[in-house]
Amino acid sequence: MVSTSQAVVIDAVRTPLAKGKPGGAYSEIHPVDLHSTVLKALVDRTGLDPAAVDDVISGAVGQVGEQSGNTARWAALAAGFPESVPGVTVDRQCGSSQQALHFAAQGVLAGAYDVVIASGVESMSRIPIGSQTLGRDFLGTKVAARYPDGLVPQGISAELIAHRWKLSRAQLDEFSAESHRRAATAWKNGLFDSQVTPVTDLAVDETIRQDTTAEVLAGLRPAFRDEHWEARFAELDWRITAGNSSPVNDGAAAVLVTSEEAAARLGLRPRARIHSFAVAGDDPVLMLTGIIPATREVLARAGLTIGDIDVFEVNEAFAPVVLAWQEETGADLARVNVNGGAIAIGHPLGSSGARLMTTLLNNLEQTGGRYGLQVMCEAGGLANATIIERI
């Protein structure tokens, strides 16, 4: 039976994000335990009996070692949820927990769920980026034959985007410095306080550099330039650095989604409804441009224009990704990542979708806006886009 109910967001919470390397604030914490922190916080904050949760749908990218074996199930048990609460782990690369949110909303809209948690985790200090594919041929012979020149790392894709959209190094560094400035200001003004739950004594996102400037960033060397890529892409002048890219991070985030009827029955207050969502595919070599067609598709599904959106969260995997998207969509950058983005706050892969939704929900409430749009680029030329409407 198909439900006629809306899927609504009750609450969203995240950890402060830590450096995703040895010595980072969470580097001694098992990813299951890190993940369980936000699951427990979500039910504690809302007063929800966890036995009412129909499913926990979670994103994780490095599904190997400590982050393997359906980490969502173990995180729910670690959070003290009843054994009757199921869990499932999904992988749409950087958009994994945004896809988890889409699955949660789809389940509610289909009448399959009344109460569901969409969450995500990534411990990049304990499961370094690429661990799940290191030394493995995950493409097969037919994909290799379709792209005979070979696919490329995301940093090279970012270089190709900067070149195609004629984005200067100065533009990239200025955008990145502004991300740090906005994030530092948001923490200073208490704008993140209500959306975070502590794990250790880490009080703010660990990779924000409050005093960085475009001039400081201009002194950094290109991160992806080497003889191999110079030979293949002679046209590039190498603009991507550690300073205009997102760092590696540890973190977790979770979003509580219910039907309207379940919210009323359980005494929960909806904060937003999930208005529309879309997923798109694009060129896997450029890879990070999928956010452009995904934005167009979700706006068309919603019957809205770019000018109808009050605030945007566009994942800052690399500065040229957001700037190329802005050029193609015409979005007002003053409304994009208003409290900083991943270049400053961090990008713990599998949890970033839920982290962005947590930020977007609070940004809408803080600005009094009606519509918020979140979009995230993903490996393989994929992208998820979500529009929420504040209630």
KOLFIRO-868466 format. One line per 5 residues: number of its first residue (from 1); their letters; for each residue x, y, z of C-alpha. Coordinates in Angstrom, 3 decimals. Layout:
NUM) A) X Y Z ~ ...;
% end
This chain:
1) MVSTS) 0.000 0.000 0.000 ~ 1.421 3.363 -1.039 ~ 1.374 6.038 1.651 ~ -0.025 9.518 1.003 ~ 2.037 10.895 3.892;
6) QAVVI) 4.975 13.258 3.604 ~ 8.474 12.313 4.760 ~ 9.536 14.804 7.416 ~ 12.803 15.530 9.196 ~ 12.488 15.541 12.977;
11) DAVRT) 16.096 16.201 13.948 ~ 19.665 15.946 12.710 ~ 22.916 15.811 14.619 ~ 26.609 15.435 13.882 ~ 29.900 15.160 15.685;
16) PLAKG) 32.516 17.873 15.439 ~ 34.800 16.695 12.641 ~ 38.314 15.576 13.487 ~ 41.486 15.293 11.454 ~ 41.407 11.957 9.688;
21) KPGGA) 44.955 10.909 10.434 ~ 46.950 9.437 13.332 ~ 46.847 11.891 16.197 ~ 43.441 13.253 15.200 ~ 40.912 13.634 17.991;
26) YSEIH) 39.040 10.434 17.060 ~ 41.925 8.333 15.791 ~ 41.755 6.029 18.830 ~ 37.978 5.525 18.508 ~ 36.564 2.535 16.623;
31) PVDLH) 34.265 3.706 13.781 ~ 31.344 1.685 15.192 ~ 31.691 3.524 18.498 ~ 32.016 6.878 16.722 ~ 28.885 6.153 14.691;
36) STVLK) 26.931 5.026 17.741 ~ 27.451 8.455 19.331 ~ 25.145 10.231 16.864 ~ 22.550 7.463 16.872 ~ 22.239 7.654 20.646;
41) ALVDR) 22.253 11.462 20.572 ~ 19.403 11.485 18.065 ~ 17.057 9.419 20.231 ~ 18.130 11.205 23.403 ~ 17.499 14.641 21.872;
46) TGLDP) 14.056 13.740 20.567 ~ 12.925 11.446 23.390 ~ 12.214 8.732 20.838 ~ 12.010 5.148 22.033 ~ 14.609 3.460 19.773;
51) AAVDD) 12.351 0.406 19.575 ~ 10.139 2.510 17.269 ~ 12.904 2.760 14.626 ~ 12.011 0.643 11.605 ~ 15.508 0.741 10.102;
56) VISGA) 18.904 2.411 10.353 ~ 20.257 3.168 6.871 ~ 23.851 4.318 6.972 ~ 26.551 5.413 4.557 ~ 30.195 4.380 4.691;
61) VGQVG) 32.741 4.463 1.876 ~ 35.698 2.540 3.284 ~ 33.780 -0.696 3.886 ~ 36.795 -2.730 4.887 ~ 38.348 -3.774 8.200;
66) EQSGN) 36.743 -2.037 11.164 ~ 34.217 -0.312 8.900 ~ 33.008 -3.474 7.164 ~ 30.459 -6.195 7.902 ~ 27.414 -3.880 7.743;
71) TARWA) 28.684 -1.263 10.181 ~ 25.175 0.234 10.540 ~ 23.938 -2.866 12.385 ~ 26.796 -2.786 14.878 ~ 26.495 0.957 15.452;
76) ALAAG) 22.801 0.578 16.326 ~ 23.619 -2.146 18.834 ~ 26.512 -0.082 20.212 ~ 24.062 2.801 20.708 ~ 21.921 0.550 22.901;
81) FPESV) 19.098 0.092 20.395 ~ 17.015 -3.070 20.822 ~ 18.171 -6.100 18.857 ~ 14.910 -5.848 16.899 ~ 16.094 -2.664 15.132;
86) PGVTV) 17.694 -3.577 11.777 ~ 20.450 -1.712 9.967 ~ 21.932 -1.598 6.484 ~ 25.025 0.079 5.041 ~ 25.042 1.695 1.593;
91) DRQCG) 27.801 2.970 -0.676 ~ 27.314 5.758 -3.180 ~ 30.797 7.004 -2.439 ~ 30.874 10.560 -1.023 ~ 27.076 10.748 -1.249;
96) SSQQA) 26.493 7.552 0.728 ~ 24.630 9.077 3.669 ~ 22.722 11.451 1.384 ~ 21.616 8.363 -0.519 ~ 20.731 6.794 2.847;
101) LHFAA) 18.473 9.809 3.437 ~ 16.854 9.302 0.031 ~ 16.230 5.638 0.804 ~ 14.738 6.619 4.160 ~ 12.383 9.139 2.551;
106) QGVLA) 11.442 6.708 -0.200 ~ 10.609 4.077 2.407 ~ 8.319 6.494 4.239 ~ 6.656 7.656 1.025 ~ 6.101 4.034 -0.016;
111) GAYDV) 4.527 3.190 3.334 ~ 7.311 0.741 4.191 ~ 8.638 2.807 7.108 ~ 7.127 5.003 9.784 ~ 10.356 5.918 11.572;
116) VIASG) 13.837 5.570 10.078 ~ 17.300 6.947 10.756 ~ 19.613 7.930 7.904 ~ 23.197 8.256 9.059 ~ 26.809 7.924 8.041;
121) VESMS) 30.299 7.444 9.387 ~ 33.851 7.613 8.140 ~ 37.015 7.056 10.157 ~ 39.694 8.087 7.695 ~ 42.374 7.909 10.381;
126) RIPIG) 41.720 4.185 10.877 ~ 40.487 3.300 7.364 ~ 42.541 5.525 5.024 ~ 40.938 6.754 1.805 ~ 41.025 4.097 -0.903;
131) SQTLG) 41.558 1.189 1.495 ~ 38.635 -0.750 0.049 ~ 39.993 -0.631 -3.509 ~ 43.746 -0.608 -2.894 ~ 45.408 -3.158 -5.154;
136) RDFLG) 42.078 -4.348 -6.513 ~ 40.703 -4.227 -10.060 ~ 37.170 -3.027 -9.404 ~ 36.411 -1.829 -12.955 ~ 36.642 -5.017 -14.988;
141) TKVAA) 37.649 -5.385 -18.616 ~ 34.565 -3.850 -20.239 ~ 34.754 -0.534 -18.380 ~ 38.459 -0.361 -19.185 ~ 37.621 -0.939 -22.860;
146) RYPDG) 34.962 1.808 -22.787 ~ 37.479 4.319 -21.390 ~ 40.723 3.260 -23.092 ~ 42.610 6.381 -21.972 ~ 41.885 5.400 -18.402;
151) LVPQG) 39.993 7.010 -15.557 ~ 41.730 9.460 -13.239 ~ 41.912 10.326 -9.532 ~ 39.526 12.975 -8.256 ~ 42.311 15.521 -7.904;
156) ISAEL) 42.970 15.287 -11.646 ~ 39.238 15.637 -12.286 ~ 39.307 18.830 -10.220 ~ 42.217 20.097 -12.346 ~ 40.256 19.342 -15.520;
161) IAHRW) 37.227 21.222 -14.182 ~ 39.328 24.254 -13.220 ~ 40.811 24.260 -16.721 ~ 37.520 23.797 -18.589 ~ 35.725 26.534 -16.644;
166) KLSRA) 38.800 28.826 -16.725 ~ 38.929 29.151 -12.944 ~ 42.136 30.818 -11.827 ~ 44.277 29.735 -8.910 ~ 43.432 33.050 -7.242;
171) QLDEF) 39.691 32.339 -7.530 ~ 40.126 28.877 -6.031 ~ 42.221 30.123 -3.129 ~ 39.907 33.052 -2.387 ~ 36.892 30.735 -2.319;
176) SAESH) 38.729 28.369 0.023 ~ 39.820 31.111 2.403 ~ 36.227 32.340 2.554 ~ 35.087 28.828 3.514 ~ 37.406 28.924 6.523;
181) RRAAT) 36.313 32.455 7.433 ~ 32.623 31.529 7.338 ~ 33.093 28.345 9.339 ~ 35.199 30.048 12.008 ~ 32.621 32.835 12.285;
186) AWKNG) 29.764 30.329 12.578 ~ 31.477 28.543 15.477 ~ 32.298 31.865 17.141 ~ 28.648 32.941 16.892 ~ 27.301 29.641 18.238;
191) LFDSQ) 25.582 28.669 14.981 ~ 26.799 25.060 15.152 ~ 26.219 24.533 18.864 ~ 22.719 23.062 18.628 ~ 23.584 20.579 15.889;
196) VTPVT) 26.644 18.856 17.337 ~ 27.101 16.189 19.975 ~ 30.448 15.699 21.717 ~ 32.557 12.578 21.358 ~ 35.741 13.668 23.135;
201) DLAVD) 36.754 17.103 24.367 ~ 36.994 18.309 20.749 ~ 34.870 21.448 20.799 ~ 35.010 22.592 17.162 ~ 35.797 21.104 13.753;
206) ETIRQ) 39.507 20.321 13.893 ~ 40.519 21.344 10.362 ~ 39.182 24.928 10.370 ~ 42.044 27.399 9.977 ~ 40.649 30.637 11.333;
211) DTTAE) 43.547 32.827 10.236 ~ 44.156 31.467 6.753 ~ 44.022 33.841 3.790 ~ 44.102 33.555 0.031 ~ 47.677 34.848 0.169;
216) VLAGL) 48.701 32.056 2.534 ~ 46.981 29.452 0.360 ~ 48.712 30.840 -2.730 ~ 52.007 29.595 -1.318 ~ 50.996 25.934 -1.422;
221) RPAFR) 52.290 23.638 -4.144 ~ 50.015 21.751 -6.571 ~ 49.071 18.446 -4.981 ~ 48.529 16.244 -8.042 ~ 51.191 17.340 -10.511;
226) DEHWE) 53.631 14.625 -11.570 ~ 55.324 13.438 -14.741 ~ 52.650 10.872 -15.580 ~ 49.748 13.311 -15.475 ~ 51.750 16.117 -17.090;
231) ARFAE) 52.391 13.844 -20.053 ~ 48.696 12.990 -20.412 ~ 47.292 16.460 -19.741 ~ 49.787 18.923 -21.154 ~ 47.115 21.645 -21.224;
236) LDWRI) 46.828 21.842 -17.423 ~ 48.636 24.491 -15.409 ~ 48.070 22.729 -12.051 ~ 45.929 24.779 -9.694 ~ 44.676 22.227 -7.138;
241) TAGNS) 46.435 22.211 -3.756 ~ 45.762 20.867 -0.297 ~ 44.429 24.333 0.507 ~ 41.662 24.415 -2.101 ~ 40.681 20.769 -1.539;
246) SPVND) 38.760 19.181 1.307 ~ 40.890 17.542 4.016 ~ 40.553 13.959 5.254 ~ 38.421 13.635 8.369 ~ 36.731 11.428 10.931;
251) GAAAV) 33.101 12.056 11.807 ~ 29.516 10.839 11.951 ~ 26.056 12.327 11.477 ~ 22.450 11.147 11.666 ~ 19.004 12.363 10.554;
256) LVTSE) 15.650 11.188 11.941 ~ 12.946 10.824 9.266 ~ 9.313 9.880 9.908 ~ 5.914 10.032 8.311 ~ 3.688 12.918 9.373;
261) EAAAR) 1.333 10.481 11.072 ~ 4.119 8.810 13.039 ~ 5.446 12.191 14.153 ~ 2.010 13.151 15.484 ~ 1.513 9.779 17.164;
266) LGLRP) 4.901 9.870 18.857 ~ 4.739 13.535 19.855 ~ 7.628 14.557 17.593 ~ 7.881 18.013 16.003 ~ 8.772 18.013 12.286;
271) RARIH) 11.302 20.675 11.322 ~ 11.231 20.206 7.543 ~ 9.742 18.004 4.880 ~ 11.791 16.264 2.239 ~ 10.355 18.013 -0.786;
276) SFAVA) 12.213 16.428 -3.720 ~ 15.276 14.347 -4.486 ~ 17.234 13.185 -7.510 ~ 20.346 11.278 -8.484 ~ 22.315 11.802 -11.693;
281) GDDPV) 25.212 10.297 -13.603 ~ 27.802 12.197 -15.647 ~ 31.228 11.804 -17.260 ~ 33.330 9.567 -14.947 ~ 36.562 11.263 -16.051;
286) LMLTG) 35.424 14.780 -15.163 ~ 33.668 12.836 -12.387 ~ 32.721 15.742 -10.099 ~ 30.378 17.596 -12.467 ~ 27.352 15.398 -11.772;
291) IIPAT) 26.081 18.045 -9.370 ~ 25.137 20.223 -12.346 ~ 22.598 17.838 -13.956 ~ 21.496 16.631 -10.506 ~ 20.612 20.202 -9.510;
296) REVLA) 18.668 20.743 -12.711 ~ 16.810 17.466 -12.242 ~ 15.823 18.049 -8.619 ~ 14.611 21.583 -9.405 ~ 12.516 20.236 -12.274;
301) RAGLT) 11.036 17.546 -10.028 ~ 10.250 20.167 -7.403 ~ 8.762 22.662 -9.857 ~ 11.179 25.297 -8.542 ~ 13.855 27.559 -9.981;
306) IGDID) 17.342 28.244 -8.654 ~ 16.058 31.608 -7.432 ~ 13.464 29.905 -5.222 ~ 16.166 28.292 -3.085 ~ 17.051 30.228 0.052;
311) VFEVN) 20.195 28.341 1.105 ~ 22.422 25.761 -0.540 ~ 24.832 23.161 0.755 ~ 27.190 22.124 -2.045 ~ 29.932 19.775 -0.931;
316) EAFAP) 33.333 21.413 -1.267 ~ 35.292 18.362 -2.359 ~ 37.431 20.831 -4.324 ~ 36.914 24.555 -4.877 ~ 36.438 24.324 -8.682;
321) VVLAW) 33.544 21.887 -8.229 ~ 31.424 24.511 -6.475 ~ 32.539 27.389 -8.696 ~ 31.812 25.502 -11.936 ~ 28.403 24.492 -10.521;
326) QEETG) 27.675 28.117 -9.633 ~ 28.593 29.291 -13.124 ~ 26.304 26.720 -14.734 ~ 23.327 27.139 -12.375 ~ 23.496 30.872 -11.657;
331) ADLAR) 23.136 30.327 -7.889 ~ 23.985 33.247 -5.624 ~ 27.254 32.351 -3.867 ~ 26.158 34.411 -0.877 ~ 23.558 31.673 -0.237;
336) VNVNG) 25.959 28.774 -0.771 ~ 27.615 27.141 2.262 ~ 26.785 30.180 4.347 ~ 28.526 28.738 7.416 ~ 31.495 27.363 5.510;
341) GAIAI) 31.937 24.121 3.653 ~ 33.987 20.955 3.535 ~ 37.248 22.725 2.635 ~ 37.177 24.107 6.176 ~ 34.764 21.922 8.144;
346) GHPLG) 35.953 18.644 6.645 ~ 34.790 15.768 4.476 ~ 34.491 12.418 6.300 ~ 33.270 10.693 3.134 ~ 30.436 8.379 4.201;
351) SSGAR) 29.006 10.806 6.748 ~ 29.208 14.006 4.694 ~ 25.728 13.712 3.197 ~ 24.123 13.554 6.631 ~ 26.477 16.280 7.894;
356) LMTTL) 25.424 18.608 5.079 ~ 21.751 17.904 5.768 ~ 22.287 18.689 9.449 ~ 23.881 22.002 8.477 ~ 21.263 22.780 5.823;
361) LNNLE) 18.360 22.210 8.208 ~ 19.858 24.567 10.765 ~ 20.812 27.160 8.141 ~ 17.202 27.287 6.944 ~ 15.965 27.871 10.460;
366) QTGGR) 18.629 30.456 11.244 ~ 17.902 32.464 8.095 ~ 14.133 31.993 8.105 ~ 14.262 30.538 4.598 ~ 11.722 28.174 3.092;
371) YGLQV) 13.667 25.950 0.676 ~ 17.121 24.446 1.002 ~ 19.022 22.460 -1.633 ~ 21.857 20.042 -0.941 ~ 23.975 18.482 -3.671;
376) MCEAG) 27.076 16.324 -3.540 ~ 29.539 15.099 -6.169 ~ 30.511 11.445 -5.988 ~ 33.163 9.172 -7.471 ~ 32.317 7.635 -10.815;
381) GLANA) 30.530 10.752 -12.095 ~ 27.517 10.524 -9.769 ~ 25.635 13.095 -7.695 ~ 22.710 13.239 -5.283 ~ 20.515 16.313 -4.858;
386) TIIER) 17.893 16.957 -2.168 ~ 15.444 19.817 -1.539 ~ 13.880 20.291 1.871 ~ 11.141 22.726 2.869 ~ 11.190 24.244 6.337;
391) I) 8.041 23.677 8.392;
% end
